[in-house]
Amino acid sequence: MQTAEPASWYGRNNSNIAIEDRYRLLIDAVHDYAIFMLEPTGCVASWNLGAQRIKGYTPDEIVGRHFSLFYTTEDIAAGKPARLLETATRLGRVEDEGWRVRKDGSHFWANVIITAVYDEHAALVGFAKITRDLTERRRLDDLERSHATSALVQQARENEQKRVARELHDDLGQRLVALKMALVRHQAELREAWPDAHGAHLASLGEISTQIDELTVSVRRIAADLRPLLLDDFGLEAALESMAHDFEHRHGVSVQCDLDPHLPKLDELASTALFRVAQEALTNIARHASAHTVTLELAGNDGTISLKIRDDGTGFDSRAAARPDAFGLTGMRERMLQLGGTLSIESAPGAGTAIVAELRVPGAQGLWLTKSGA
């Protein structure tokens, strides 16, 4: 079998064993995310400590069993597990949020990313699956519907997300960079020590290198979703431009930004609230709108700052009662209300959607007059 040769070859090269061990230790060190592999059939092939903590199964209990065990009875009856694997195979990856089931039968709200993995011959060898337990975040979203407590909850969450984002960027991000540098060094040593090494051996190291690169990109994306460093370091306009560029790259939807360069500097609460409104609006567009173009406008006039996100997607009946699970729109309205602002939604079936958030900025009217007359 093909695996026999690399195994014996690795046995002759301790440096490559170290690289594989480092990669395995890195995955096992991540306790907050379930990271594991599936066979092409959907059976579990590997299991990290994060998966054991989140789902409750030990490796001996779950490896070899079908991953549909993690889904609710309703999702299994609807064929959701098979549909997710089919989508990942067809598109390369799929992302989903929903209820999942632990070993003890309890449910948790999860964000799941499934990525198809191919070998050097473009043959499907399985799927990489990353699961985040978002139950606490969902509970916080429920609490935010109560106006009396949502302001404190949101601020605490922002502070926690800022802390986690910094740790992901500064700690785990740097560890990934160090691991990639070590792998490159070992590849160079291998070429020098084994000039006649079989290409497949080097290709296996190249595959690890590619996975490290993809993991680095995922870590940076997760950190940016939690709390973009640009928002704290360079302000709202820079954070909005970066988010718009990332949205275009990830979803293939054109985003046109029109950001007033004469806006006064906003405090942290105001800039965070407006950024989160834009973030939630873009998330809803990606999930529901089927849009081709989005316009994002940030402007100020007479002491009022206005953020408008408009898309040319399918739209909906904005006069109809909100769905019970429409936490995103509720959260946007709560953020604006807490700061004395407003949020309005204009939409109709087939006519796209426009979301407008407005805030009064105390003492800013004179600044606008001065800058507009400069």
N, C-alpha and C positions, 0 to 999 in steps of 0.2 A: 504494500500500500504506500501511497505517497507520503503519509505521515511517518513511516518508519525511517526513511533516510534523514529527514531533518532531525528526528529525535537522536539518532546515533551521532549525527554531526554535531549537535549541540553538546552532546556528552563530551566531545573533544575540545570544547571551547568554553571555558568558565566565564569569560567576559559576557558572552551572549546569554548564559544562564542568569547572570546578574541583571541584565536588562529585562528579561522576562519576569524575574522575581520583582524587580522594581515596579514594573507595570502592574503586576498582580497586587502588590502591596498598596499601590496607589488606589486601585479600585476598591480594595478591602477597607482602606482608611476612610472612605466616604460613607458615613453612617446615616446621613440625612437623605440619601437618594438610593433607591433600589436600582442597581445596575446589573443586568444579567443578559445572557444570550439565550436565544431560542433556536431550536432546530428548524429547518424549513417546514416541518410538519406542525410546528407550534409547541413542541415539547421543550421543557426547560433543560438547557445544557450547562449552565453555570449559575452561580448564586453568590452574591456578595453579602457582607455583614449588614449593609443598609437594607437589603431586601429581607433578610431574616428579621431585622428589627421592625420594619414597617408591616410585613405580611404575616410574620409569626412562624413560618416554616423553617426548619433546619435544612441544610443541603441534602441530607439523606432522605428527608421526607418529601422533597419537591422535585429534585433532579430526575428527569425522565417522565414526569407527569405533564399533562397538557395545561397550557397557561389559561385556558378557559375557567379553571378553578377560581381565578381571581375575580370573575365577573358575576354579576347578580343573575338570578334565575331569569329575569325579564330580558336582560341583554343576551343571555345564551339562547333563549327562545327566538330572539330576533336575529340571531346569527351575527352579532357584533364582533366577537373575536375573529372569526374567519374573514369578515369584511375588512377589519383593520389590517390583517396580514396581506390581503389581496391588494389593498390600497398602497401599502408600503412597498410591495413588490412592483406595482405599476408605476408609482411616482417616486420611489426611492425612500420616502419617509412619510409618516403620518403622525399627527398630534391630536390628542383627544383628552377631554376632561369628563369625569363622571364618577359614579359610586363604584367602589371596588370592595371585595370581600376578603377579610383576613381568615386565618386558619380557625380562629375561635368563632367565626360566623359574624363578627361585628363588621360594620361598614365604615369606610373612610372615603373622603373625596380626594380624587387623585388627578394629577396632570401626567399624561403618559406620552412619551415619544418613542415610536418604533421605527428603526432604520434598517433597511435591507442591507446585508453584507454579502459582497461578492468576492470570489477569488480572482487570481490574475488571469484566469480564462473566462471571466465574466459569468461564471456559474454561481447561482445562489447557494450560499453555504449556511445561511441562517439569518437571524434578526438580532440587532442590539436593541435592548429595551431599557429605558430610563423612566422611573416612576417617582414622582414627588407626592408626598402626603400633604394636601392642602386643606385638611379638615379644619385646622385652626384658623386659617385664613377665611374659610367659608363661614365659620362661626363669627369671626370678626365682622364679616360683611352683614351677617344677620343683625349683629348688635348695632351696626351703623344706621340701621333703619330707625333706631330710636334717637331722635335729635338731641336728647339730653346727654347721651353718652358718646355719640359718634365722634365728636371733636377730639375727646381725649383718646379714644381708641385709634383714630387715624394718626394722631401725632405720635403715639407710642409705636404704631406700626411703621411709620416713616423712619423713626429713630432706629428701630430694630432692622429694617431693611437697609438703611444706610450702613449700619454696622456690618451686617452680613455681606453686603455688596463690597465693602472695603476689604473684608477678609478674603472673599473669593478672588478679588482682583489682586490684592497685595500678597496673599499667602499661597493659596492654591494655584493662582496664575503663575507666580514665580517658581513654584515647584514643578509645574508642567514645563516651563522654559528650561529649567535645569535638567529635567529628565530628557527633553529633546536634545539638548547640547551633549549630554552623556551618550545618547544613542548615536548621534552623528560622529562623535569621537570613536566609539566602538566600531562603527562601520568603516571608518578610515583605517583603524588598526586591523580590522579583518581583511580589507583589501591588500594591506601591506604584508600581513602574515600568511594569507592564503590567496595568492594572486590567481590560482587556478580554481578557486571556489566556484561551485555550481551556482548559476544565476538564480535558481530558485531559493537558495539560502539567503542571498542578499535581498531577494524580493520579499522574503518573510520579514526581514528587518524593515524594509520599506513600508510594508503594510502596517507594522507597529508605529512607524513614524507618521504615517497618514492618520492613524487613529488618534495619536497624541495631538496632531494638528486639529482634528475635528473636535476632540474633547476640549482643547483650548478655546476654540471658537464658541462652543456651547457654554463654557464657563463665563466667557466675556458677555455672551448674550444674556445669560441668566442674571449676571451682576448688573447689566444695564437695565434689564426689566425690573429688577428690584429697586434700584436707585441709581440713575445715571450720574456718574461723577461730574459730567459737564454741567449739570444743573447746579451743583454746589460750587464748582470752580469757575464757571464762565457765564452762568445765568440762564434765564429761560429761553432766550432766542437761540443760543447755541444748542441747548438740549433739544428744542423742537426741530431744528434743522437736522441734527444727527438722527433723531427718531424717524423723521420723514425719509431720510436717505436709507435707513435700515429697513423701513417698511417697504419701500420700492424694491429693494434687493430681495427681500424675503417673500414678497407676495406678487411681484410683477405688476403692481398698480402704480401709475404715475401720480406723484404728489407735487403740486405746485405751491410753493411757500411765498407768502407776501407778508413780511415781518417789518413793522415800522421801526426804523433805526433810531428814532428820537424818543423812544419810550424811556421813562425814568426807571431806575433800578427798583425792582419790587422786593419786598421782604420775603423771607423763606416760606411763610404760610401761603401768601398769595401766589408766588411762583410755583410752589408745589401743587396747589389746588388746580391751577390752570394746566400745568403739565399733565396731571393725572386725568383731567377731563379730555385732553387731546389723546392721551394714551388709550383710554377706554373707548373713545370714539373710533380710533383707528382699529382697535381690536374688534369692535362690533362690525366695522366695515369689512374686515378680512373674513369674519365668520358668516355674515349674513347678507351683505349688500351685492355681491357679484359686480362690483364697480370696476370701471376702467380708469377713471381719473378722480383724484381728490384734490381739493383746494384747502389750504390751511392759512388763515389770515389772522394776524395779531396787530391790532391798531389801538390808538388812544386818542381821546378827544374830550376836552372840558372835564378833566379829572376822572374819566371813566376809561378803563381798559376793556377791550372786547376781543374775544377769541372765537373765531368761526371755523367750523370744519364742515365742508360740504362735499357730497359725493354724487356721482351720476348713476348710482346703483338701482336696485329694484324698489327701494322705498317700502313704506308700510303705512297703515292707517294710524296716524298719530292721535286721532280722537278716540280710538278704541282703548279699552281698559288694558293696563299694563299686565304682562304675564306675571304670575307669582314668582318666577325665577329671574325676573329682570333686575337683578341686583346692580348691574353696571349703571343703568340710567338712574336708579335710586341713589347710588353712591355719588354720581356726578351732581345731582341736585342738592344732596346733603352738603357736599363740599362748598358749593356756592352759597347756600343758606347760612352756613356757619360763619362766613366772612361778609355777610350782608349783601351778597350778590344774587344774580338770577341766572337761570339756565332755561332756555327755550328750545323746543324741537319742532321743526317744520318738515313734514314728510307726507307723501301720498303714494299709493301703489304705482310703480312705474316711473315715478318722478324724482327719485333720489331722496336724500335726507340732508338737512342742514341743522347743525347744533350750534347754538350761540350761547357763550358764557360771558357775563359782564360783571365787572367789579368796580366799585368806587375806590380810588386811591387817595386817601386823605393828603391834602397839601400838594397834590401833583398838578393842579390846574395851572399854577404859575410857571411850573417847569415846562409844560407843553407850550405855553404862550411864549416863553423865552426862547425855547429851541426852535419853534416854528418861525419866529421872527429873526433868528440868527442868520 
